[in-house]
């Protein structure tokens, strides 16, 4: 029985690590979306495009970019974004539709300028 304890422990450890690696999503840049051909779940970090924030029937619309590429974001909610300077950094989690370069966001997190490095 003592011989099997390390084997079972290793198997469980590798199983848990494999599960976490397959189910974790790292941040993508906005430019990473350029090559996406199919609808997919994404977590994207980008800068709010200056002057792009607007509200329409309770839906928030804005664009994010990384200096090389830009996509639209549609969010059913409100987040205080820096629409004037256009330098607010956000993390958008949602579904990306490559045909119209749009992310339908499930959540939007804004980054405080004092926390950016």
Secondary structure as a PSIPRED ss2 file (coil, helix, strand):
# PSIPRED VFORMAT (PSIPRED V4.0)

   1 X C   1.000  0.000  0.000
   2 X H   0.000  1.000  0.000
   3 X H   0.000  1.000  0.000
   4 X H   0.000  1.000  0.000
   5 X H   0.000  1.000  0.000
   6 X H   0.000  1.000  0.000
   7 X H   0.000  1.000  0.000
   8 X H   0.000  1.000  0.000
   9 X H   0.000  1.000  0.000
  10 X H   0.000  1.000  0.000
  11 X H   0.000  1.000  0.000
  12 X H   0.000  1.000  0.000
  13 X H   0.000  1.000  0.000
  14 X H   0.000  1.000  0.000
  15 X H   0.000  1.000  0.000
  16 X H   0.000  1.000  0.000
  17 X H   0.000  1.000  0.000
  18 X H   0.000  1.000  0.000
  19 X H   0.000  1.000  0.000
  20 X H   0.000  1.000  0.000
  21 X H   0.000  1.000  0.000
  22 X H   0.000  1.000  0.000
  23 X H   0.000  1.000  0.000
  24 X C   1.000  0.000  0.000
  25 X C   1.000  0.000  0.000
  26 X C   1.000  0.000  0.000
  27 X C   1.000  0.000  0.000
  28 X E   0.000  0.000  1.000
  29 X E   0.000  0.000  1.000
  30 X H   0.000  1.000  0.000
  31 X H   0.000  1.000  0.000
  32 X H   0.000  1.000  0.000
  33 X H   0.000  1.000  0.000
  34 X H   0.000  1.000  0.000
  35 X H   0.000  1.000  0.000
  36 X C   1.000  0.000  0.000
  37 X C   1.000  0.000  0.000
  38 X C   1.000  0.000  0.000
  39 X C   1.000  0.000  0.000
  40 X E   0.000  0.000  1.000
  41 X E   0.000  0.000  1.000
  42 X E   0.000  0.000  1.000
  43 X E   0.000  0.000  1.000
  44 X E   0.000  0.000  1.000
  45 X E   0.000  0.000  1.000
  46 X E   0.000  0.000  1.000
  47 X E   0.000  0.000  1.000
  48 X E   0.000  0.000  1.000
  49 X C   1.000  0.000  0.000
  50 X C   1.000  0.000  0.000
  51 X C   1.000  0.000  0.000
  52 X C   1.000  0.000  0.000
  53 X C   1.000  0.000  0.000
  54 X E   0.000  0.000  1.000
  55 X E   0.000  0.000  1.000
  56 X E   0.000  0.000  1.000
  57 X C   1.000  0.000  0.000
  58 X C   1.000  0.000  0.000
  59 X E   0.000  0.000  1.000
  60 X E   0.000  0.000  1.000
  61 X E   0.000  0.000  1.000
  62 X E   0.000  0.000  1.000
  63 X E   0.000  0.000  1.000
  64 X E   0.000  0.000  1.000
  65 X E   0.000  0.000  1.000
  66 X C   1.000  0.000  0.000
  67 X C   1.000  0.000  0.000
  68 X C   1.000  0.000  0.000
  69 X C   1.000  0.000  0.000
  70 X E   0.000  0.000  1.000
  71 X E   0.000  0.000  1.000
  72 X E   0.000  0.000  1.000
  73 X E   0.000  0.000  1.000
  74 X E   0.000  0.000  1.000
  75 X E   0.000  0.000  1.000
  76 X C   1.000  0.000  0.000
  77 X C   1.000  0.000  0.000
  78 X C   1.000  0.000  0.000
  79 X C   1.000  0.000  0.000
  80 X C   1.000  0.000  0.000
  81 X C   1.000  0.000  0.000
  82 X C   1.000  0.000  0.000
  83 X C   1.000  0.000  0.000
  84 X C   1.000  0.000  0.000
  85 X C   1.000  0.000  0.000
  86 X C   1.000  0.000  0.000
  87 X C   1.000  0.000  0.000
  88 X C   1.000  0.000  0.000
  89 X E   0.000  0.000  1.000
  90 X E   0.000  0.000  1.000
  91 X E   0.000  0.000  1.000
  92 X E   0.000  0.000  1.000
  93 X E   0.000  0.000  1.000
  94 X E   0.000  0.000  1.000
  95 X E   0.000  0.000  1.000
  96 X E   0.000  0.000  1.000
  97 X E   0.000  0.000  1.000
  98 X H   0.000  1.000  0.000
  99 X H   0.000  1.000  0.000
 100 X H   0.000  1.000  0.000
 101 X C   1.000  0.000  0.000
 102 X E   0.000  0.000  1.000
 103 X E   0.000  0.000  1.000
 104 X E   0.000  0.000  1.000
 105 X E   0.000  0.000  1.000
 106 X E   0.000  0.000  1.000
 107 X E   0.000  0.000  1.000
 108 X E   0.000  0.000  1.000
 109 X E   0.000  0.000  1.000
 110 X E   0.000  0.000  1.000
 111 X C   1.000  0.000  0.000
 112 X C   1.000  0.000  0.000
 113 X H   0.000  1.000  0.000
 114 X H   0.000  1.000  0.000
 115 X H   0.000  1.000  0.000
 116 X C   1.000  0.000  0.000
 117 X C   1.000  0.000  0.000
